[in-house]
Amino acid sequence: MNQQTYRKITDGIRGLKNGEKIVQFINSIATKIVYMAYVVGIIILFDEKNKGLARFVAVTAISFILVSIVRRFINSERPYTMYDFKPIIERNKKGESMPSRHVFSAFIIGMAFLYIGEIPLGIIVFVCGLIIAIVRVISGVHFPKDVIVGALVGVLCGVVGFFTF
């Protein structure tokens, strides 16, 4: 997406009554659902005294740390800094846009739920991940490639970490 597209989208959102607040609310709720689901997954596994708890936590945590390190090295610019506009979701970061860690987190957590056999929770988390991806792009904090790569890396880390060993 280019500068004109981002400005058109963000101006359009700002032109709607409570548009910014609605987008910020959707981002906040979808993100909170993902992280609350993660805690629920830990509780489920802890309650069942399931050996999968260590893997559930380790794969998601190690993957998150690795993605965070890779982001620093890539240090991709964010749309709002590249095109000099105010994003809908308040951000102060100048770089580290790719991959989107919010989207990555949703998808690795969704994969964790598939691993433990909690398919409905996995689907809910994946849907939230898609919502987060859309919201992060239309609010100007990520480019489409950032969220696509975040989702793909989340799924790939999930496949490798949960289903190949």
C-alpha positions in Angstrom: 0.0 0.0 0.0 1.2 3.5 -0.7 0.9 6.8 1.1 -2.3 7.8 -0.7 -4.0 4.6 0.3 -3.0 4.8 3.9 -4.1 8.4 4.2 -7.4 7.6 2.5 -8.1 4.7 4.8 -7.1 6.5 8.0 -8.9 9.7 7.0 -12.0 7.6 6.2 -11.9 6.0 9.7 -11.4 9.4 11.3 -14.3 10.7 9.3 -16.7 8.2 10.8 -18.4 9.0 14.1 -16.2 7.3 16.8 -14.3 5.6 13.9 -10.9 5.7 15.7 -12.3 4.5 19.0 -14.1 1.6 17.2 -10.9 0.5 15.5 -8.9 0.8 18.7 -11.5 -1.1 20.6 -11.6 -3.9 18.1 -7.8 -4.1 18.2 -7.8 -4.2 22.0 -10.6 -6.8 22.3 -9.1 -9.2 19.7 -5.7 -8.9 21.3 -7.0 -9.5 24.8 -9.0 -12.5 23.6 -5.9 -14.1 22.2 -3.9 -13.6 25.3 -6.7 -14.7 27.6 -7.1 -17.8 25.5 -3.4 -18.5 26.0 -3.9 -18.4 29.8 -6.9 -20.7 29.4 -4.7 -23.1 27.5 -2.1 -23.1 30.3 -4.9 -23.7 32.8 -6.4 -26.5 30.8 -3.1 -28.3 30.5 -2.1 -27.6 34.1 -5.5 -28.9 35.4 -5.1 -32.0 33.3 -1.5 -32.5 34.5 -0.8 -32.9 30.8 2.8 -33.3 29.7 2.0 -30.9 26.8 2.1 -27.9 29.1 5.9 -27.5 28.9 5.8 -27.7 25.1 2.8 -25.4 24.9 4.7 -22.7 26.8 8.2 -23.4 25.4 7.3 -23.4 21.7 5.3 -20.2 22.0 7.8 -18.4 24.2 10.9 -19.4 22.2 9.3 -18.6 19.0 8.2 -15.2 20.3 11.8 -14.4 21.4 13.2 -15.5 18.1 10.7 -13.4 16.1 11.5 -10.4 18.4 15.2 -10.8 17.6 14.6 -11.2 13.9 12.4 -8.0 13.9 15.3 -6.0 15.3 17.7 -7.1 12.6 15.2 -6.5 9.8 14.1 -3.2 11.4 11.5 -2.6 8.7 9.9 0.9 8.7 6.3 1.3 9.7 3.8 2.9 7.3 3.1 5.9 9.6 6.8 6.8 9.8 7.5 6.1 6.1 4.5 8.2 5.0 4.5 10.7 7.8 0.9 10.4 9.2 -0.7 9.7 12.5 -1.8 6.1 12.9 -5.2 5.2 14.3 -3.6 2.9 16.9 -1.1 5.0 18.9 2.5 3.9 18.3 5.8 5.5 19.0 8.1 2.8 17.4 10.1 3.9 14.4 10.9 0.4 13.1 10.5 -3.3 13.8 7.4 -3.6 11.7 8.1 -6.9 10.1 6.9 -9.4 11.0 3.9 -8.2 13.0 4.4 -9.6 16.5 0.7 -9.3 17.4 -0.3 -11.4 14.4 2.5 -13.8 14.9 1.4 -14.3 18.5 -2.2 -15.0 17.5 -1.1 -17.6 15.0 1.4 -19.4 17.1 -1.1 -19.5 19.9 -3.7 -20.8 17.5 -1.3 -23.6 16.5 -0.7 -24.4 20.2 -4.4 -25.0 20.6 -4.4 -27.3 17.6 -1.5 -29.2 19.2 -3.5 -29.8 22.4 -6.6 -30.7 20.5 -8.6 -27.6 21.4 -9.8 -27.0 17.9 -12.6 -24.5 18.7 -10.3 -22.4 20.8 -7.7 -22.5 18.0 -10.3 -21.4 15.4 -11.3 -18.5 17.7 -7.7 -17.4 18.1 -7.1 -17.7 14.3 -10.1 -15.5 13.6 -8.9 -13.0 16.2 -5.5 -13.1 14.4 -7.1 -12.2 11.1 -9.0 -9.4 12.7 -5.8 -8.1 14.3 -4.1 -8.3 11.0 -6.7 -6.3 9.2 -6.9 -3.7 12.0 -3.2 -3.2 12.2 -3.0 -2.6 8.5 -6.0 -0.2 8.2 -4.7 1.7 11.3 -1.4 2.4 9.6 0.9 0.5 12.0 1.8 -2.3 9.6 2.1 -3.0 5.9 0.1 -6.0 4.5 3.4 -7.9 4.1 4.2 -7.5 7.8 1.0 -9.2 8.9 1.1 -11.8 6.2 4.7 -12.8 7.2 3.6 -12.7 10.9 0.8 -15.1 10.3 3.0 -17.4 8.1 5.8 -17.5 10.6 3.4 -18.2 13.4 2.0 -21.2 11.5 5.5 -22.4 10.5 6.8 -22.1 14.0 3.7 -24.0 15.2 4.2 -26.8 12.6 7.9 -27.2 13.5 7.6 -26.8 17.2 4.4 -28.8 17.8 4.1 -31.3 15.0 7.5 -32.3 13.8 9.4 -33.6 16.8 
